[in-house]
Amino acid sequence: MSYPALPKPSAAIRNSTPIEYFESPEALLEKASHERFAVVFCDGKVYSLWKSLIDALCRETPVITIAGGEESKTLPSLRRLWKKLWQYKVDKGQKVLVIGGGSTLDVSGFAAATWKRGVPFVSVPTSLIAQIDAAFGGKVGINFRQGKNLLGTYAHPESIWILPAFLTTLDERSLKAGWVEGYKHALLEGGELWEEIQATSFSALPSTLILQKLVSVKLRYVQEDPYEEKGIRQALNLGHTLGHIWESLSQREEKPLLHGEAVAMGLVQEAFVSVQMGLLPEKVWETILSKLKGEKVLSPLPSFTWKQWEKLLSQDKKIREGRVFIPLLLEVGRVALQAIPVERLKKVVRMYPSWLHA
Ligand SMILES: NC(=O)c1ccc[n+]([C@@H]2O[C@H](COP(=O)([O-])OP(=O)(O)OC[C@H]3O[C@@H](n4cnc5c(N)ncnc54)[C@H](O)[C@@H]3O)[C@@H](O)[C@H]2O)c1
């Protein structure tokens, strides 16, 4: 069964959270000098790498550091942040400053959003994923047991301050993983953006202009369907159904997959589901596979049993009569929600290891 393509969101961005780009640390400092914060939640690695800037940014405000990675998106880590909000008696008249990658923004935003039913926060995204994706759209939350983002809510920051220079200290693996989310945005958008990202090395630092173009794709989908009620925002989950499963399963391994690496696997696998259903020309899938393989962002499958795999899938998606609804690519720039037999997903997963060596 196939369904009509999801409508493309309109080109204009309306009523979005204020987003400001800063070409230098001094410009960010100038902006922050007009604000007061009750407490700062900051990624620990970012704090050590950018200590003098962050100390200047925070002035007398207490800085609470958070270890990055999925470990920070857990109940104990959230509880620690709530305790700090309690300790510093943060109330609704005050603001929290959040500085870090997607994990830090997700857990800290959730802590702020749930404290006294919500205190305002300002987000300063520091990783590529955070600067093009996680800081936008208002989703905050944590993982629960093995499931990704199972506890969460929608809460928009008061403003988003972006200093692209933060990306200069990101290691190459994280930078490349960040580009994968950009690649997904470009797959949804098609046209010139797709051509541009296809020709961009994932080891390169993005320009401010490309950051803005990639963010605008997400913002346009979000504004058409802010609470995922119409199916339109679901397009942004392209590659994420399988991607989230691989990310969760890999957490027990010595070297867990980064979010973007898991999404890269999901993108190439889900695109092949499209091919198998006769929805996507095989040539397009080959182009995606060759780019992601060439950028070395595709990893082997983590070890798993089908029982674990199905359990994670059923937590993420409703399985009805052996089928799940996921967004699938029809062509570059066009996506539809499709009912996929779980067995078809499994079949593609079984094929994946052979693509890595071909
Ligand atoms: N809320 C959303 O809409 C949304 C969207 C996309 C992804 N996410 C979530 O974001 C997370 C992935 O984001 P991420 O890759 O930024 O994760 P992350 O926050 O764990 O950061 C990855 C690593 O980069 C480090 N880091 C961050 N900024 C740095 C800098 N400037 N210099 C050096 N190191 C830096 C961190 O310490 C960490 O080790 C996942 O949990 C994913 O589910 C959320």
The ligand as an SDF file (V2000), in Angstrom:
LIG
                    3D

 44 48  0  0  0  0  0  0  0  0999 V2000
   15.6110   17.6440   20.3840 N   0  0  0  0  0  0  0  0  0  0  0  0
   15.7620   17.4420   19.1100 C   0  0  0  0  0  0  0  0  0  0  0  0
   14.9960   17.8960   18.2670 O   0  0  0  0  0  0  0  0  0  0  0  0
   16.9520   16.6390   18.6350 C   0  0  0  0  0  0  0  0  0  0  0  0
   17.2950   16.6270   17.2720 C   0  0  0  0  0  0  0  0  0  0  0  0
   18.4260   15.9210   16.8810 C   0  0  0  0  0  0  0  0  0  0  0  0
   19.1740   15.2380   17.8190 C   0  0  0  0  0  0  0  0  0  0  0  0
   18.7900   15.2540   19.1260 N   0  0  0  0  0  0  0  0  0  0  0  0
   19.5700   14.5470   20.1300 C   0  0  0  0  0  0  0  0  0  0  0  0
   20.8710   15.1070   20.1800 O   0  0  0  0  0  0  0  0  0  0  0  0
   21.8000   14.1150   20.6080 C   0  0  0  0  0  0  0  0  0  0  0  0
   22.9750   14.1130   19.6630 C   0  0  0  0  0  0  0  0  0  0  0  0
   23.5300   15.4090   19.6010 O   0  0  0  0  0  0  0  0  0  0  0  0
   25.1050   15.6550   19.7740 P   0  0  0  0  0  0  0  0  0  0  0  0
   25.8560   14.8260   18.8060 O   0  0  0  0  0  0  0  0  0  0  0  0
   25.3220   17.1140   19.7890 O   0  0  0  0  0  0  0  0  0  0  0  0
   25.3350   14.9850   21.1860 O   0  0  0  0  0  0  0  0  0  0  0  0
   26.1760   15.4150   22.4680 P   0  0  0  0  0  0  0  0  0  0  0  0
   25.5460   16.5580   23.1470 O   0  0  0  0  0  0  0  0  0  0  0  0
   26.3050   14.1600   23.2640 O   0  0  0  0  0  0  0  0  0  0  0  0
   27.5790   15.8610   21.8960 O   0  0  0  0  0  0  0  0  0  0  0  0
   28.4450   14.9280   21.2780 C   0  0  0  0  0  0  0  0  0  0  0  0
   29.8620   15.0920   21.8300 C   0  0  0  0  0  0  0  0  0  0  0  0
   30.3810   16.3440   21.3980 O   0  0  0  0  0  0  0  0  0  0  0  0
   30.9160   17.0740   22.5220 C   0  0  0  0  0  0  0  0  0  0  0  0
   30.8270   18.4720   22.1750 N   0  0  0  0  0  0  0  0  0  0  0  0
   29.7120   19.2510   22.0410 C   0  0  0  0  0  0  0  0  0  0  0  0
   30.0640   20.4780   21.6000 N   0  0  0  0  0  0  0  0  0  0  0  0
   31.4150   20.4800   21.4720 C   0  0  0  0  0  0  0  0  0  0  0  0
   32.3730   21.4520   21.0530 C   0  0  0  0  0  0  0  0  0  0  0  0
   32.0080   22.6660   20.6330 N   0  0  0  0  0  0  0  0  0  0  0  0
   33.6890   21.1020   21.0680 N   0  0  0  0  0  0  0  0  0  0  0  0
   34.0730   19.8560   21.4490 C   0  0  0  0  0  0  0  0  0  0  0  0
   33.2200   18.8950   21.8380 N   0  0  0  0  0  0  0  0  0  0  0  0
   31.8950   19.2110   21.8420 C   0  0  0  0  0  0  0  0  0  0  0  0
   30.1090   16.5940   23.7090 C   0  0  0  0  0  0  0  0  0  0  0  0
   30.8350   16.7480   24.9160 O   0  0  0  0  0  0  0  0  0  0  0  0
   29.9080   15.1170   23.3540 C   0  0  0  0  0  0  0  0  0  0  0  0
   31.0290   14.3790   23.7660 O   0  0  0  0  0  0  0  0  0  0  0  0
   21.0430   12.7880   20.6210 C   0  0  0  0  0  0  0  0  0  0  0  0
   20.7030   12.4240   21.9250 O   0  0  0  0  0  0  0  0  0  0  0  0
   19.7980   13.0860   19.8130 C   0  0  0  0  0  0  0  0  0  0  0  0
   18.7110   12.2700   20.1910 O   0  0  0  0  0  0  0  0  0  0  0  0
   17.7170   15.9520   19.5480 C   0  0  0  0  0  0  0  0  0  0  0  0
  1  2  1  0
  2  3  2  0
  2  4  1  0
  4  5  1  0
  4 44  2  0
  5  6  2  0
  6  7  1  0
  7  8  2  0
  8  9  1  0
  8 44  1  0
  9 10  1  0
  9 42  1  0
 10 11  1  0
 11 12  1  0
 11 40  1  0
 12 13  1  0
 13 14  1  0
 14 15  2  0
 14 16  1  0
 14 17  1  0
 17 18  1  0
 18 19  2  0
 18 20  1  0
 18 21  1  0
 21 22  1  0
 22 23  1  0
 23 24  1  0
 23 38  1  0
 24 25  1  0
 25 26  1  0
 25 36  1  0
 26 27  1  0
 26 35  1  0
 27 28  2  0
 28 29  1  0
 29 30  1  0
 29 35  2  0
 30 31  1  0
 30 32  2  0
 32 33  1  0
 33 34  2  0
 34 35  1  0
 36 37  1  0
 36 38  1  0
 38 39  1  0
 40 41  1  0
 40 42  1  0
 42 43  1  0
M  CHG  2   8   1  16  -1
M  END
$$$$
